[in-house]
Amino acid sequence: MSDPHGSPRPEGEAPDWLDDPRHRGWIFWGVVGLYVVVVLAGFLPYARHPYFDFESIPAFQALYGLGCCIGLVLGASWLRTWLMRDEDYYDGP
């Protein structure tokens, strides 16, 4: 048996709370809200000790982290296409 989104589920197992699309939306918007809070916290005046000049840009750390996260996802997607093998790759000819 499978759920409407195509994920396999053992027979008789109850759906998890993440299977409900509303909960996924709450998590997404919660993460977006947390990121906005972190970016806004970057504008608070506190004692910064930047090593490089560009590190003194407000919210630099949050923007750098977002850029690295996006880069990791895109890099992993590219790596997956390069390393992907057929489903029966190890079965032999």
SULNORJO-V51426 format. One record per pair of residues at least 24 apart in sequence whose ideal C-beta (glycine too) atoms are under 10 Angstrom apart, sorted by the first residue. I is the first residue (numbers start at 1). J is the second residue. Records with the same first field share a line. If there is no record, write none. Layout:
BEGIN
I->J  J
END
This chain:
BEGIN
35->62  65  66  69
36->62
37->62
38->62  63  65  66
39->63  66
END
